[in-house]
Amino acid sequence: MKTLFKLLLFVVVLYSCSSPEKLLQQGNYDALVEKSVKNLIKNPTSEEDANMLDKAYKLANDRDLERIKYLKTEGNPNTWDEMLSLYSSLKNRQTSVRRVLPLHTGGQTIQYDYVDYDAEIVTAKRKAAEYFYAHGRKLMENKTKESYRQAYYELTRAKNYSGDSYPDLDPMIREAKYLGMSRVLIGVTNRTIINLPPEFTDGLVAVNASQLNSEWVEFHTRKPDRDIQLDYFIDIVLQVIEVSPDLVQDRDLIEKKTVENGFEYVLDAKGNVMKDTAGNDIKIKKYKEIQCTVIESHQQKDCGIKGEVEFHSANPQSLLKRQPIAAGTHFEHVSARAIGDLNALSAEKRQLVAIEPVPFPNDIRMILDCTEALKKSIHEAISYNRGIIH
């Protein structure tokens, strides 16, 4: 019952938040226009929806037209984009409302004059393209990453608004993208006493660049062309590699079992075999205890790698941060041998004694087995500190 009450209360609150009156009070006129249009399509005779639509439509248009008037009076060239958006809103709103015209409310029929906004939209689009083109070119002259990136956005908008009106626009967009990109080179420095094989260090930097790349940052695991400028360096510094000795620990345990061991006759006082009522010899079972010693051999070997990921800026050259990394791998194998009567063993121990010892992996194999775990630690360190690379 409480759950039903909470659900009903939630529905009431949700409805009140999006009720026509609430939308009108909040100044969310376009949402109210769309809501009223949908309701009138379903029920064309609803005077309440017609009344709300009339109010919201007029208020929304008045607001947009007043803003356009102010922007034109202000005369800043960077406002044509906003005017384009306002004219587009006026046109789209008019198109939406025309689906339910005329409106009928309070005994009156309401019809709105059609306004052709296309000429104003075309002018605003052209002026906005002119502004973004000119301002984008000016930003390129600043020759900073941020200015190139902003130029890319503005030149792209100029392209969207103007199409092919500016022949040099596409090359400028490509140049802005290229110059605004930050490039990061990931490398490995081995400061341990172990001479590591190339496949290990190559494997560490074989990160999935697509998961790290962003709009304005791209990661490289191999040095790009000489002409490409690098902005950051990520150095994977290996400091300590510890590989334990081959360790074998034996453990002895004895399993015992009582089993049948033939039979013997029951004799009377005179030494004769006793008979049962059917005339058969009376026998009793004999038992004996058997045992088997199981020697379990536990082979173990461990490898641990510790280091840091260093983040460096190329211009100016500086160390931005160090992030610790670590990984390890563990080898373990259990085998056993048996001494004694195997019939004394449980099924589990029988399976165990069938397993033979295996050769220990060598130190390099243990180190190579750390690659995936260490790559994960490196990837987490880079992802966590992506904010310092921009």
C-alpha positions, 0 to 999 in steps of 0.5 A: 500500500505504501509503495502504491502511494509513493508511486501515485505521489511521484506521478502527481509531482512529475505531472505538476512539474511539466504541467502547462501552468508550470511551463508557462511560469518557468518561461519554457514556452517552446516546451509548452507550444509542443505539448499543446500542439500534441494535445490539439492534434489528439483533441482539436476542440480542447479550448484549454490547450488552444488558450495555452498555445496562444499564450506560449506562442505569442510570448515566445515570439515576442521574446525572440523578436525583442532579442533580435532587435537588441542584437541588431541595435548592438551591432556586434558581428559575433552575434549573427550566429545567435540571430540565426538560431533565433530566426530558426526558432521562429520559423520552426515554431511557426511550422509546428503551430500551423499544424493545428490552426486555426485555434478555437477558444472562448468563442473566438477563432485565432489565426496567425499571419504567416511570416517568411523568415527565410530571407533573414535566415539566409542573411544571418547565416551568411553574416555568421559565416563571414564572422567565423571565417574572418575570426578563425583566420585571425585566431590562426595568427596567434599560433597557440594550441588553444587558438588553433583549436578555437579556430578549428571550431569557428572555421568548421561553423563557417564551412557549415554555414557557407558551404563552398563559398570560401575555397581556402576553407577546407585547407585551413580547417585541416591545418587548424586541426593539425596544429591544434593537436597535442601529440604524446610519445610513450616510451620505456626506460629500464633502470633494473639490473636485468637485460629485458628482451625487446618483446617485453618493452614493446609489449608495455607500450602496445597500449590501445591508443584508440582508448586513450586518444581524445579530440585534441590529444593523440598517443604514439608508441613509436616516434613519428616523422621528424617533422612532427612536433611532440608535446608530451612524453610519457616515460614508463620507468622500470625500477625493480624486478624481483624474481624469487628462487625456485621453491619446492615444499614437500608435505608427507601425509599417511592415509590408512584403510581397513580391508578384508583379508580372507576368512578363518573357520570357527573351531569348537573346543576339540579343534573341529570346524563348527557347523551352522544349523544347515550343516555349513562350515562357520567362517568369520572374515579377517581384516587388515589395515593397509597404508600409503604415504603421499608426498605432496610437492608444492612448486612456487615461484613469484615475480614482481615489477615496480616502477613509475610512469613519468609525465613530461612536458616538451615545451617547456621541458618539465616533469609534470607528475610521477605515478607509481605502477606495479604488477606481479605474477605467481607460478604454482604447481602441485604434484605428488608421489606415493609410497605404500599400498595405493589401495589405501588412497582416497579418490582425491589422492589417487588423482593427485599422485597421477600428477607429475612435477613440471619444469619451473619457468625461467626468470625471463618467462616469469617477467614476460608473464607480467606484461599484461598485468603491468600494461593494465597498471600503466593504462590506469596510470595514464587514464587517471592523469589524462587531465594534465595532458591537453 
